[in-house]
Amino acid sequence: MSKMLQNALEEQRKYYSQKLLALGIYNKQVMNNMTLTELKNEYNYFYHNVPKLKRKSTS
């Protein structure tokens, strides 16, 4: 069971690392020092949070 869990965690790490590398924000050295939770948070920030632009009032 622990081998399956370890494989699943490695697959998640690989997935998030590949997605963040595709953006070009982080390099491999930086991501190797990040935890899986940090990788997930960064992925969610860059892929799911679209900044909202406020319109300037014309008055």
mmCIF file of the N, C-alpha and C atoms, coordinates in Angstrom:
data_MODEL
# 
_entry.id   MODEL 
# 
loop_
_atom_site.group_PDB 
_atom_site.id 
_atom_site.type_symbol 
_atom_site.label_atom_id 
_atom_site.label_alt_id 
_atom_site.label_comp_id 
_atom_site.label_asym_id 
_atom_site.label_entity_id 
_atom_site.label_seq_id 
_atom_site.pdbx_PDB_ins_code 
_atom_site.Cartn_x 
_atom_site.Cartn_y 
_atom_site.Cartn_z 
_atom_site.occupancy 
_atom_site.B_iso_or_equiv 
_atom_site.pdbx_formal_charge 
_atom_site.auth_seq_id 
_atom_site.auth_comp_id 
_atom_site.auth_asym_id 
_atom_site.auth_atom_id 
_atom_site.pdbx_PDB_model_num 
ATOM 1   N N  . MET A 1 1  ? 0.824   -1.193 0.000   1.00 0.00 ? 1  MET A N  1 
ATOM 2   C CA . MET A 1 1  ? 0.000   0.000  0.000   1.00 0.00 ? 1  MET A CA 1 
ATOM 3   C C  . MET A 1 1  ? 0.868   1.258  0.000   1.00 0.00 ? 1  MET A C  1 
ATOM 4   N N  . SER A 1 2  ? 1.939   1.288  0.785   1.00 0.00 ? 2  SER A N  1 
ATOM 5   C CA . SER A 1 2  ? 2.767   2.489  0.843   1.00 0.00 ? 2  SER A CA 1 
ATOM 6   C C  . SER A 1 2  ? 3.485   2.724  -0.486  1.00 0.00 ? 2  SER A C  1 
ATOM 7   N N  . LYS A 1 3  ? 3.806   1.666  -1.212  1.00 0.00 ? 3  LYS A N  1 
ATOM 8   C CA . LYS A 1 3  ? 4.445   1.823  -2.524  1.00 0.00 ? 3  LYS A CA 1 
ATOM 9   C C  . LYS A 1 3  ? 3.473   2.474  -3.501  1.00 0.00 ? 3  LYS A C  1 
ATOM 10  N N  . MET A 1 4  ? 2.205   2.107  -3.429  1.00 0.00 ? 4  MET A N  1 
ATOM 11  C CA . MET A 1 4  ? 1.193   2.724  -4.289  1.00 0.00 ? 4  MET A CA 1 
ATOM 12  C C  . MET A 1 4  ? 1.024   4.197  -3.949  1.00 0.00 ? 4  MET A C  1 
ATOM 13  N N  . LEU A 1 5  ? 1.031   4.511  -2.678  1.00 0.00 ? 5  LEU A N  1 
ATOM 14  C CA . LEU A 1 5  ? 0.906   5.897  -2.238  1.00 0.00 ? 5  LEU A CA 1 
ATOM 15  C C  . LEU A 1 5  ? 2.117   6.711  -2.695  1.00 0.00 ? 5  LEU A C  1 
ATOM 16  N N  . GLN A 1 6  ? 3.288   6.156  -2.553  1.00 0.00 ? 6  GLN A N  1 
ATOM 17  C CA . GLN A 1 6  ? 4.499   6.846  -2.976  1.00 0.00 ? 6  GLN A CA 1 
ATOM 18  C C  . GLN A 1 6  ? 4.481   7.102  -4.484  1.00 0.00 ? 6  GLN A C  1 
ATOM 19  N N  . ASN A 1 7  ? 4.038   6.122  -5.261  1.00 0.00 ? 7  ASN A N  1 
ATOM 20  C CA . ASN A 1 7  ? 3.942   6.292  -6.711  1.00 0.00 ? 7  ASN A CA 1 
ATOM 21  C C  . ASN A 1 7  ? 2.938   7.378  -7.072  1.00 0.00 ? 7  ASN A C  1 
ATOM 22  N N  . ALA A 1 8  ? 1.822   7.417  -6.380  1.00 0.00 ? 8  ALA A N  1 
ATOM 23  C CA . ALA A 1 8  ? 0.798   8.429  -6.637  1.00 0.00 ? 8  ALA A CA 1 
ATOM 24  C C  . ALA A 1 8  ? 1.331   9.827  -6.333  1.00 0.00 ? 8  ALA A C  1 
ATOM 25  N N  . LEU A 1 9  ? 2.059   9.966  -5.244  1.00 0.00 ? 9  LEU A N  1 
ATOM 26  C CA . LEU A 1 9  ? 2.632   11.262 -4.891  1.00 0.00 ? 9  LEU A CA 1 
ATOM 27  C C  . LEU A 1 9  ? 3.687   11.700 -5.904  1.00 0.00 ? 9  LEU A C  1 
ATOM 28  N N  . GLU A 1 10 ? 4.476   10.763 -6.379  1.00 0.00 ? 10 GLU A N  1 
ATOM 29  C CA . GLU A 1 10 ? 5.481   11.077 -7.389  1.00 0.00 ? 10 GLU A CA 1 
ATOM 30  C C  . GLU A 1 10 ? 4.828   11.509 -8.696  1.00 0.00 ? 10 GLU A C  1 
ATOM 31  N N  . GLU A 1 11 ? 3.734   10.858 -9.056  1.00 0.00 ? 11 GLU A N  1 
ATOM 32  C CA . GLU A 1 11 ? 3.000   11.227 -10.273 1.00 0.00 ? 11 GLU A CA 1 
ATOM 33  C C  . GLU A 1 11 ? 2.406   12.628 -10.146 1.00 0.00 ? 11 GLU A C  1 
ATOM 34  N N  . GLN A 1 12 ? 1.869   12.956 -8.976  1.00 0.00 ? 12 GLN A N  1 
ATOM 35  C CA . GLN A 1 12 ? 1.330   14.294 -8.757  1.00 0.00 ? 12 GLN A CA 1 
ATOM 36  C C  . GLN A 1 12 ? 2.428   15.340 -8.863  1.00 0.00 ? 12 GLN A C  1 
ATOM 37  N N  . ARG A 1 13 ? 3.548   15.074 -8.250  1.00 0.00 ? 13 ARG A N  1 
ATOM 38  C CA . ARG A 1 13 ? 4.676   16.005 -8.287  1.00 0.00 ? 13 ARG A CA 1 
ATOM 39  C C  . ARG A 1 13 ? 5.134   16.217 -9.720  1.00 0.00 ? 13 ARG A C  1 
ATOM 40  N N  . LYS A 1 14 ? 5.220   15.144 -10.475 1.00 0.00 ? 14 LYS A N  1 
ATOM 41  C CA . LYS A 1 14 ? 5.631   15.224 -11.874 1.00 0.00 ? 14 LYS A CA 1 
ATOM 42  C C  . LYS A 1 14 ? 4.633   16.057 -12.681 1.00 0.00 ? 14 LYS A C  1 
ATOM 43  N N  . TYR A 1 15 ? 3.344   15.833 -12.466 1.00 0.00 ? 15 TYR A N  1 
ATOM 44  C CA . TYR A 1 15 ? 2.295   16.557 -13.190 1.00 0.00 ? 15 TYR A CA 1 
ATOM 45  C C  . TYR A 1 15 ? 2.386   18.057 -12.927 1.00 0.00 ? 15 TYR A C  1 
ATOM 46  N N  . TYR A 1 16 ? 2.412   18.450 -11.654 1.00 0.00 ? 16 TYR A N  1 
ATOM 47  C CA . TYR A 1 16 ? 2.455   19.867 -11.309 1.00 0.00 ? 16 TYR A CA 1 
ATOM 48  C C  . TYR A 1 16 ? 3.755   20.511 -11.766 1.00 0.00 ? 16 TYR A C  1 
ATOM 49  N N  . SER A 1 17 ? 4.857   19.786 -11.674 1.00 0.00 ? 17 SER A N  1 
ATOM 50  C CA . SER A 1 17 ? 6.143   20.320 -12.114 1.00 0.00 ? 17 SER A CA 1 
ATOM 51  C C  . SER A 1 17 ? 6.146   20.580 -13.616 1.00 0.00 ? 17 SER A C  1 
ATOM 52  N N  . GLN A 1 18 ? 5.593   19.658 -14.384 1.00 0.00 ? 18 GLN A N  1 
ATOM 53  C CA . GLN A 1 18 ? 5.543   19.834 -15.830 1.00 0.00 ? 18 GLN A CA 1 
ATOM 54  C C  . GLN A 1 18 ? 4.687   21.032 -16.214 1.00 0.00 ? 18 GLN A C  1 
ATOM 55  N N  . LYS A 1 19 ? 3.563   21.201 -15.554 1.00 0.00 ? 19 LYS A N  1 
ATOM 56  C CA . LYS A 1 19 ? 2.677   22.329 -15.853 1.00 0.00 ? 19 LYS A CA 1 
ATOM 57  C C  . LYS A 1 19 ? 3.344   23.656 -15.522 1.00 0.00 ? 19 LYS A C  1 
ATOM 58  N N  . LEU A 1 20 ? 4.034   23.731 -14.399 1.00 0.00 ? 20 LEU A N  1 
ATOM 59  C CA . LEU A 1 20 ? 4.699   24.974 -14.014 1.00 0.00 ? 20 LEU A CA 1 
ATOM 60  C C  . LEU A 1 20 ? 5.921   25.251 -14.888 1.00 0.00 ? 20 LEU A C  1 
ATOM 61  N N  . LEU A 1 21 ? 6.618   24.208 -15.311 1.00 0.00 ? 21 LEU A N  1 
ATOM 62  C CA . LEU A 1 21 ? 7.742   24.397 -16.226 1.00 0.00 ? 21 LEU A CA 1 
ATOM 63  C C  . LEU A 1 21 ? 7.260   24.927 -17.573 1.00 0.00 ? 21 LEU A C  1 
ATOM 64  N N  . ALA A 1 22 ? 6.090   24.490 -17.999 1.00 0.00 ? 22 ALA A N  1 
ATOM 65  C CA . ALA A 1 22 ? 5.540   24.943 -19.277 1.00 0.00 ? 22 ALA A CA 1 
ATOM 66  C C  . ALA A 1 22 ? 5.290   26.450 -19.266 1.00 0.00 ? 22 ALA A C  1 
ATOM 67  N N  . LEU A 1 23 ? 4.961   26.998 -18.104 1.00 0.00 ? 23 LEU A N  1 
ATOM 68  C CA . LEU A 1 23 ? 4.754   28.439 -17.993 1.00 0.00 ? 23 LEU A CA 1 
ATOM 69  C C  . LEU A 1 23 ? 6.068   29.209 -17.998 1.00 0.00 ? 23 LEU A C  1 
ATOM 70  N N  . GLY A 1 24 ? 7.137   28.562 -17.591 1.00 0.00 ? 24 GLY A N  1 
ATOM 71  C CA . GLY A 1 24 ? 8.441   29.203 -17.571 1.00 0.00 ? 24 GLY A CA 1 
ATOM 72  C C  . GLY A 1 24 ? 8.668   30.100 -16.371 1.00 0.00 ? 24 GLY A C  1 
ATOM 73  N N  . ILE A 1 25 ? 7.887   29.927 -15.336 1.00 0.00 ? 25 ILE A N  1 
ATOM 74  C CA . ILE A 1 25 ? 8.026   30.768 -14.147 1.00 0.00 ? 25 ILE A CA 1 
ATOM 75  C C  . ILE A 1 25 ? 9.107   30.230 -13.221 1.00 0.00 ? 25 ILE A C  1 
ATOM 76  N N  . TYR A 1 26 ? 9.144   28.935 -13.053 1.00 0.00 ? 26 TYR A N  1 
ATOM 77  C CA . TYR A 1 26 ? 10.121  28.300 -12.163 1.00 0.00 ? 26 TYR A CA 1 
ATOM 78  C C  . TYR A 1 26 ? 11.048  27.412 -12.970 1.00 0.00 ? 26 TYR A C  1 
ATOM 79  N N  . ASN A 1 27 ? 12.242  27.199 -12.433 1.00 0.00 ? 27 ASN A N  1 
ATOM 80  C CA . ASN A 1 27 ? 13.138  26.225 -13.042 1.00 0.00 ? 27 ASN A CA 1 
ATOM 81  C C  . ASN A 1 27 ? 13.129  24.963 -12.179 1.00 0.00 ? 27 ASN A C  1 
ATOM 82  N N  . LYS A 1 28 ? 13.768  23.920 -12.655 1.00 0.00 ? 28 LYS A N  1 
ATOM 83  C CA . LYS A 1 28 ? 13.740  22.633 -11.952 1.00 0.00 ? 28 LYS A CA 1 
ATOM 84  C C  . LYS A 1 28 ? 14.387  22.708 -10.573 1.00 0.00 ? 28 LYS A C  1 
ATOM 85  N N  . GLN A 1 29 ? 15.435  23.493 -10.462 1.00 0.00 ? 29 GLN A N  1 
ATOM 86  C CA . GLN A 1 29 ? 16.135  23.594 -9.181  1.00 0.00 ? 29 GLN A CA 1 
ATOM 87  C C  . GLN A 1 29 ? 15.219  24.166 -8.103  1.00 0.00 ? 29 GLN A C  1 
ATOM 88  N N  . VAL A 1 30 ? 14.454  25.182 -8.440  1.00 0.00 ? 30 VAL A N  1 
ATOM 89  C CA . VAL A 1 30 ? 13.536  25.790 -7.475  1.00 0.00 ? 30 VAL A CA 1 
ATOM 90  C C  . VAL A 1 30 ? 12.424  24.810 -7.125  1.00 0.00 ? 30 VAL A C  1 
ATOM 91  N N  . MET A 1 31 ? 11.888  24.138 -8.128  1.00 0.00 ? 31 MET A N  1 
ATOM 92  C CA . MET A 1 31 ? 10.767  23.220 -7.872  1.00 0.00 ? 31 MET A CA 1 
ATOM 93  C C  . MET A 1 31 ? 11.193  21.994 -7.080  1.00 0.00 ? 31 MET A C  1 
ATOM 94  N N  . ASN A 1 32 ? 12.435  21.589 -7.201  1.00 0.00 ? 32 ASN A N  1 
ATOM 95  C CA . ASN A 1 32 ? 12.912  20.448 -6.404  1.00 0.00 ? 32 ASN A CA 1 
ATOM 96  C C  . ASN A 1 32 ? 12.889  20.765 -4.914  1.00 0.00 ? 32 ASN A C  1 
ATOM 97  N N  . ASN A 1 33 ? 12.995  22.047 -4.564  1.00 0.00 ? 33 ASN A N  1 
ATOM 98  C CA . ASN A 1 33 ? 12.976  22.445 -3.158  1.00 0.00 ? 33 ASN A CA 1 
ATOM 99  C C  . ASN A 1 33 ? 11.571  22.732 -2.645  1.00 0.00 ? 33 ASN A C  1 
ATOM 100 N N  . MET A 1 34 ? 10.575  22.694 -3.520  1.00 0.00 ? 34 MET A N  1 
ATOM 101 C CA . MET A 1 34 ? 9.194   22.971 -3.118  1.00 0.00 ? 34 MET A CA 1 
ATOM 102 C C  . MET A 1 34 ? 8.500   21.682 -2.694  1.00 0.00 ? 34 MET A C  1 
ATOM 103 N N  . THR A 1 35 ? 7.585   21.816 -1.742  1.00 0.00 ? 35 THR A N  1 
ATOM 104 C CA . THR A 1 35 ? 6.796   20.660 -1.336  1.00 0.00 ? 35 THR A CA 1 
ATOM 105 C C  . THR A 1 35 ? 5.676   20.446 -2.343  1.00 0.00 ? 35 THR A C  1 
ATOM 106 N N  . LEU A 1 36 ? 5.030   19.303 -2.261  1.00 0.00 ? 36 LEU A N  1 
ATOM 107 C CA . LEU A 1 36 ? 3.913   19.003 -3.156  1.00 0.00 ? 36 LEU A CA 1 
ATOM 108 C C  . LEU A 1 36 ? 2.775   20.002 -2.950  1.00 0.00 ? 36 LEU A C  1 
ATOM 109 N N  . THR A 1 37 ? 2.533   20.379 -1.723  1.00 0.00 ? 37 THR A N  1 
ATOM 110 C CA . THR A 1 37 ? 1.490   21.363 -1.421  1.00 0.00 ? 37 THR A CA 1 
ATOM 111 C C  . THR A 1 37 ? 1.815   22.709 -2.051  1.00 0.00 ? 37 THR A C  1 
ATOM 112 N N  . GLU A 1 38 ? 3.067   23.122 -1.983  1.00 0.00 ? 38 GLU A N  1 
ATOM 113 C CA . GLU A 1 38 ? 3.468   24.381 -2.609  1.00 0.00 ? 38 GLU A CA 1 
ATOM 114 C C  . GLU A 1 38 ? 3.299   24.320 -4.122  1.00 0.00 ? 38 GLU A C  1 
ATOM 115 N N  . LEU A 1 39 ? 3.655   23.184 -4.719  1.00 0.00 ? 39 LEU A N  1 
ATOM 116 C CA . LEU A 1 39 ? 3.467   23.028 -6.156  1.00 0.00 ? 39 LEU A CA 1 
ATOM 117 C C  . LEU A 1 39 ? 1.993   23.124 -6.534  1.00 0.00 ? 39 LEU A C  1 
ATOM 118 N N  . LYS A 1 40 ? 1.140   22.483 -5.751  1.00 0.00 ? 40 LYS A N  1 
ATOM 119 C CA . LYS A 1 40 ? -0.303  22.538 -6.011  1.00 0.00 ? 40 LYS A CA 1 
ATOM 120 C C  . LYS A 1 40 ? -0.823  23.962 -5.902  1.00 0.00 ? 40 LYS A C  1 
ATOM 121 N N  . ASN A 1 41 ? -0.402  24.668 -4.871  1.00 0.00 ? 41 ASN A N  1 
ATOM 122 C CA . ASN A 1 41 ? -0.860  26.041 -4.674  1.00 0.00 ? 41 ASN A CA 1 
ATOM 123 C C  . ASN A 1 41 ? -0.411  26.949 -5.813  1.00 0.00 ? 41 ASN A C  1 
ATOM 124 N N  . GLU A 1 42 ? 0.818   26.801 -6.242  1.00 0.00 ? 42 GLU A N  1 
ATOM 125 C CA . GLU A 1 42 ? 1.319   27.604 -7.354  1.00 0.00 ? 42 GLU A CA 1 
ATOM 126 C C  . GLU A 1 42 ? 0.582   27.269 -8.646  1.00 0.00 ? 42 GLU A C  1 
ATOM 127 N N  . TYR A 1 43 ? 0.334   25.997 -8.860  1.00 0.00 ? 43 TYR A N  1 
ATOM 128 C CA . TYR A 1 43 ? -0.426  25.564 -10.041 1.00 0.00 ? 43 TYR A CA 1 
ATOM 129 C C  . TYR A 1 43 ? -1.809  26.194 -10.024 1.00 0.00 ? 43 TYR A C  1 
ATOM 130 N N  . ASN A 1 44 ? -2.487  26.102 -8.902  1.00 0.00 ? 44 ASN A N  1 
ATOM 131 C CA . ASN A 1 44 ? -3.835  26.673 -8.803  1.00 0.00 ? 44 ASN A CA 1 
ATOM 132 C C  . ASN A 1 44 ? -3.815  28.184 -8.988  1.00 0.00 ? 44 ASN A C  1 
ATOM 133 N N  . TYR A 1 45 ? -2.803  28.842 -8.486  1.00 0.00 ? 45 TYR A N  1 
ATOM 134 C CA . TYR A 1 45 ? -2.710  30.290 -8.621  1.00 0.00 ? 45 TYR A CA 1 
ATOM 135 C C  . TYR A 1 45 ? -2.554  30.689 -10.092 1.00 0.00 ? 45 TYR A C  1 
ATOM 136 N N  . PHE A 1 46 ? -1.632  30.044 -10.791 1.00 0.00 ? 46 PHE A N  1 
ATOM 137 C CA . PHE A 1 46 ? -1.337  30.457 -12.157 1.00 0.00 ? 46 PHE A CA 1 
ATOM 138 C C  . PHE A 1 46 ? -2.319  29.918 -13.195 1.00 0.00 ? 46 PHE A C  1 
ATOM 139 N N  . TYR A 1 47 ? -2.958  28.791 -12.943 1.00 0.00 ? 47 TYR A N  1 
ATOM 140 C CA . TYR A 1 47 ? -3.851  28.213 -13.926 1.00 0.00 ? 47 TYR A CA 1 
ATOM 141 C C  . TYR A 1 47 ? -5.325  28.523 -13.683 1.00 0.00 ? 47 TYR A C  1 
ATOM 142 N N  . HIS A 1 48 ? -5.698  28.818 -12.452 1.00 0.00 ? 48 HIS A N  1 
ATOM 143 C CA . HIS A 1 48 ? -7.119  28.979 -12.158 1.00 0.00 ? 48 HIS A CA 1 
ATOM 144 C C  . HIS A 1 48 ? -7.520  30.373 -11.715 1.00 0.00 ? 48 HIS A C  1 
ATOM 145 N N  . ASN A 1 49 ? -6.602  31.167 -11.257 1.00 0.00 ? 49 ASN A N  1 
ATOM 146 C CA . ASN A 1 49 ? -6.927  32.518 -10.812 1.00 0.00 ? 49 ASN A CA 1 
ATOM 147 C C  . ASN A 1 49 ? -6.630  33.506 -11.926 1.00 0.00 ? 49 ASN A C  1 
ATOM 148 N N  . VAL A 1 50 ? -7.671  33.966 -12.563 1.00 0.00 ? 50 VAL A N  1 
ATOM 149 C CA . VAL A 1 50 ? -7.510  34.980 -13.588 1.00 0.00 ? 50 VAL A CA 1 
ATOM 150 C C  . VAL A 1 50 ? -7.728  36.325 -12.915 1.00 0.00 ? 50 VAL A C  1 
ATOM 151 N N  . PRO A 1 51 ? -6.741  37.196 -12.973 1.00 0.00 ? 51 PRO A N  1 
ATOM 152 C CA . PRO A 1 51 ? -6.910  38.484 -12.290 1.00 0.00 ? 51 PRO A CA 1 
ATOM 153 C C  . PRO A 1 51 ? -8.071  39.273 -12.896 1.00 0.00 ? 51 PRO A C  1 
ATOM 154 N N  . LYS A 1 52 ? -8.848  39.871 -12.030 1.00 0.00 ? 52 LYS A N  1 
ATOM 155 C CA . LYS A 1 52 ? -9.979  40.668 -12.469 1.00 0.00 ? 52 LYS A CA 1 
ATOM 156 C C  . LYS A 1 52 ? -9.515  42.105 -12.672 1.00 0.00 ? 52 LYS A C  1 
ATOM 157 N N  . LEU A 1 53 ? -9.866  42.669 -13.786 1.00 0.00 ? 53 LEU A N  1 
ATOM 158 C CA . LEU A 1 53 ? -9.507  44.050 -14.087 1.00 0.00 ? 53 LEU A CA 1 
ATOM 159 C C  . LEU A 1 53 ? -10.673 44.951 -13.721 1.00 0.00 ? 53 LEU A C  1 
ATOM 160 N N  . LYS A 1 54 ? -10.359 46.033 -13.040 1.00 0.00 ? 54 LYS A N  1 
ATOM 161 C CA . LYS A 1 54 ? -11.396 46.985 -12.676 1.00 0.00 ? 54 LYS A CA 1 
ATOM 162 C C  . LYS A 1 54 ? -11.452 48.058 -13.750 1.00 0.00 ? 54 LYS A C  1 
ATOM 163 N N  . ARG A 1 55 ? -12.634 48.352 -14.168 1.00 0.00 ? 55 ARG A N  1 
ATOM 164 C CA . ARG A 1 55 ? -12.805 49.393 -15.169 1.00 0.00 ? 55 ARG A CA 1 
ATOM 165 C C  . ARG A 1 55 ? -12.752 50.765 -14.498 1.00 0.00 ? 55 ARG A C  1 
ATOM 166 N N  . LYS A 1 56 ? -12.121 51.672 -15.189 1.00 0.00 ? 56 LYS A N  1 
ATOM 167 C CA . LYS A 1 56 ? -12.077 53.039 -14.677 1.00 0.00 ? 56 LYS A CA 1 
ATOM 168 C C  . LYS A 1 56 ? -13.391 53.715 -15.007 1.00 0.00 ? 56 LYS A C  1 
ATOM 169 N N  . SER A 1 57 ? -13.888 54.455 -14.070 1.00 0.00 ? 57 SER A N  1 
ATOM 170 C CA . SER A 1 57 ? -15.145 55.172 -14.314 1.00 0.00 ? 57 SER A CA 1 
ATOM 171 C C  . SER A 1 57 ? -14.878 56.350 -15.243 1.00 0.00 ? 57 SER A C  1 
ATOM 172 N N  . THR A 1 58 ? -15.823 56.644 -16.100 1.00 0.00 ? 58 THR A N  1 
ATOM 173 C CA . THR A 1 58 ? -15.649 57.731 -17.069 1.00 0.00 ? 58 THR A CA 1 
ATOM 174 C C  . THR A 1 58 ? -16.212 59.033 -16.582 1.00 0.00 ? 58 THR A C  1 
ATOM 175 N N  . SER A 1 59 ? -16.636 59.080 -15.335 1.00 0.00 ? 59 SER A N  1 
ATOM 176 C CA . SER A 1 59 ? -17.215 60.336 -14.835 1.00 0.00 ? 59 SER A CA 1 
ATOM 177 C C  . SER A 1 59 ? -16.222 61.309 -14.317 1.00 0.00 ? 59 SER A C  1 
# 
